[in-house]
Amino acid sequence: MSYRVELAVLSEQKQFCRFGLTLHNLSDKDLTDWRLQFIVDRFIQPDSFTHGDIKQVGSFCTLSPDIDSLPANQHYYCEFSINTAPLRFYTDGLKDALLISNNGAEQHPVTLTPIVLASPYREHSQLPEVEANSLALIPKPNRIEQFEGHFKLTASSQITLQASLAEKAATWLQLELHHLYDFTAQTIGQSDIIYRNNPTLDEGEYQLTIGASGIRLEAGSRSGFVHATASLIQLIQSDDENNLTAPYVKIVDQPRFKYRGMMLDCARHFHSVDMVKRLINQLAYYKFNTFHWHLTDDEGWRLEIKAFPELTAIGGYRGTGHAIEPQYSHLAATYGGYYSQDEIKEVIAYAQDRGINVIPEIDIPGHCRAAIKSLPELLCEPEDKSQYRSIQHYNDNVLSPALPGTYHFLDKVLEEVAELFPSDWVHIGADEVPDGVWLESPACQALMKKEGYQSTKELQGHLLRYAEKKLRSLGKRMVGWEEAQHGNKVSKDTIIYSWLSEEAALNCAKQGFDVILQPGQSTYLDMTQDYAPEEPGVDWAAVIPLESAYRYEPLAEVPDADPIRKRILGIQCALWSEIITHQSRMDYMVFPRLTAMAEACWTEKSERDWEDYLSRLKSHLDLLDRQQIEYRQPWK
């Protein structure tokens, strides 16, 4: 440990914090011509910096000190301010640091000590002690009867298909039984597990009967058979001798909401195909039917577009010397990755086998820095002198609605996306376009004058209306975050995903938009799960303990008979990946809260009960262990 950085909160107010940063040279050599690079996700006020200068692009900061050398066994100290709410968690501190010395010729790793917080949270959430429920089903079925007895699966047990719609579900059952219990159902033998067509059951609805004569799964749709299979997998138990049994039950079940989704951000950090498929398989366990794949953002473009190979060759990677600077992690090395179109097809097929629709997201017109850095000759207007700073601290991340290149780019990208993804919906983002954008752009000002626009928000609407029409011509329906309706240019055919609040969702629904609920205060899995400072995550929207996740009741203040509820298509949870750098961190942030949110999506309000859920979860943890999911221990 030759170099160490310490960061301490010196003072804090409601929207202001003062910090002190100390760099210790613990080596036996003087540091000459040096600078310190570090990652922090808040914006440092440049004029607040002491004893040097700071340059920041996104989360990537370069500190240039006001001294030429730092002698051995000495330290350097500076202070700076951030206009932010008080910091409560250790993950609010520096994410990575690297020393550059000798005119850039040498790099030195730096040890980071945990941030010294001025006022960490002192409270902790606690779960009540409950008895484990032998029926560890999550989400809870809307109608279930249990009877005395268990059915035993044996070496001669056979899966019999009496419905072609059940073929994928039956294959999935075989795969999971083999993976979880090393059990293989026979192709010939006794028909213990029967998949039977029942055309009276609606989309997603199923019946599962387990009795002395065997196991019967009934549905009238592919998704219904998958949901029945998910319930069966959860009911199967293994004894010490690896004998498999399932309790005698009768389940008649259907989803509360038509749309039940999860979004995964693969732009901020790249998640391998195996990680993505692993999560999709877990979603199928809990009867989710939609995987929203966030594939592009400021920090990375993850989708192969054959018309523009630069998007992944340049925009898929970041690091020192790259067009995209390091962000969030990995200062000392190139970081990145992308999905080939063949890999995308592989993931889509995998999801379809599990009853899950994959919706791609191509984020425009903001959050486009990776695309702009990849295709500057197409997407940059050199004369644009607009001054703005996005919420992630960029001043060069918004597409111009006035450049022909923007529309050429959109045409080619959306054409390939529409061909690649079978989904009827394509998500175009539309969020967080900062104030100040396009104000000093000659081309944008000329477009505003030509169209008679009074606000730059109308320019955003202009571009999104074009994207909507393009997608419609490709047989797709446009969906976007609630800012998609800014400028009042898109049609009510666009579906709004509401992330700011439920109030924002209701406002969109009252305007006539169909809405997916994804309020950050209740559904964001990157939020910390408790108030202890060592909990990983962020808290800008809320701290979301397991109980808060479970008790999310969509539109709780809106009467059940209010017709506005017909505009609410469903619920989605989300995992933004600024701090999700590896599989174990993903597991920890997702589980067990995903199981709680699954119940909000599926189970009728009258059937939901917090302590009943906990009793089922207590038994259900064994199934998570079998899948080697590194979840947060609920009763830790």
Disulfide bonds with the S-S distance in Angstrom:
none
